[in-house]
Amino acid sequence: MQIKQKLLTLLPAIAFACLLLAGLVVSVVSLMAVTGEEWAELKNPSKILSGESTRRFTKLLNQHFVLGAMFNQIERGIQWNLTGDLGPGVRAGCGDWLFLTDELEVYPDRVKSAQLRATLAQLLNNRLKERGIKLLMVVVPDKTRIENAHLCGLNRSAAFDQRVASWLGTVYSHGVATLDLTATLANMPTERYYHTDTHWNEAGANAAARAVENALVALKWATTSPGSAVTLNPERTGRSGDLVHLAGLDGLPGFLRPRVELAQVTHVEPVSVASDDLFGDAGLPAIALIGTSYSRNSNFVPFLEHHLGEPVANLARDGGDFSGAATAFFEGSTFRSNPPRIVIWEVPERVIESPVKDAERKWFEALTAGKL
């Protein structure tokens, strides 16, 4: 009996020793993956004295750490389940609603960034007009704006209240055609965005596509209601959102992570194109869409094609920010050789005031110099 009690008292120490031994083994195995050149850098006397070798050693261990991804995921799972922490990129609202931190960020130079982008849109519009091409700027409102009833304790700054209307007003005053999707989405009686994803759901995407079609008709850039109606699939399918991935929780067992959302997934037949070329005069897409992952999610472009009754070249890019897809398209050979008749530029609200990147400034300078 006494021996059993002694063993029980020693269990914590034995477990701790096993953990230390396991950590030592994993560390040794991990460091075996470090190359000779990397080890040689650590031996530099000046780096040893400055402490750089120690920092470099820690970095190498982290880079080559066996099971590192698994340990990171375990850590994220513990933080989420015990404290509700989702990491720096994601915030939790009511129930199972998740939101992107960027939509709540108030940037210090936000006014200057917005002004530069308004001028950039004007410069692009002027260059396109010279070539007989029309431009429609479309802003997708933040999920935190439209689904604000689910924010609970999350604070969305009042400084954002007029952000879309103010920025588009400036762009419109410069002679650029604009479309604010805020009213379209806000007036819908159903949910418009996914619970655990940044993007609009199919209901929101379909309503937005119809609004774009109506805007093109109002501008007389498209004919009245030539397209076909779209019927959303009433059945629901499990869908893991990008915010779960951003929070680092998508590899955890189902009972340890945010619930898998049931969402509509509609199969939409593409509107046929009369040629294999992308643009041109042989029945090819006369409309090009540049933008972000909003245009690549929830069948937005297929819905738009059906409402318009004609194909749309989807040139949007995931993570495109404000102008990633635009610079790639306008600096590419496709635009120079076969320009479209209409360009739809989709922009998420949150990127209007985000810090301006170097590539964006260079494109701004090129447009200022009259280049396209």
Buried (B, 14 or more C-beta within 10 A) or exposed (E): EEEEEEEEEEEEEEEEEEEEEEEEEBBEEBBEEBEEEBEEBBEEEEBEEEEBBEEBBEEBBEEBBBEBEEEEBBEBBEBBBEEEBBBEEBBBBEEBBBBBBBBBEEBEEBEEBBBBBBBBBBBBBBBBEEEEBBBBBBBBBBBBBBBBEBBEEBEBEEEBEEBBEEBBEBBBEBEBBBBBBBEBBEEBEEBBBBBBBBBBBBBBBBBBBBBBBBBBBEEEBBEEEEBEEBEBBEEEEEBBBBBBBBBBBBBBEEEBBBBBBEBBBBEBEEBEBEEEBBBBEEEBBBBBBBBBBBBBBBBBBBBBBBBBBBBBBBBBBEEBBBBBBBBBBBBEEBBEEBBBEBBBBBBBBBBBBBBBBEBBEEBBEBBEEEEB
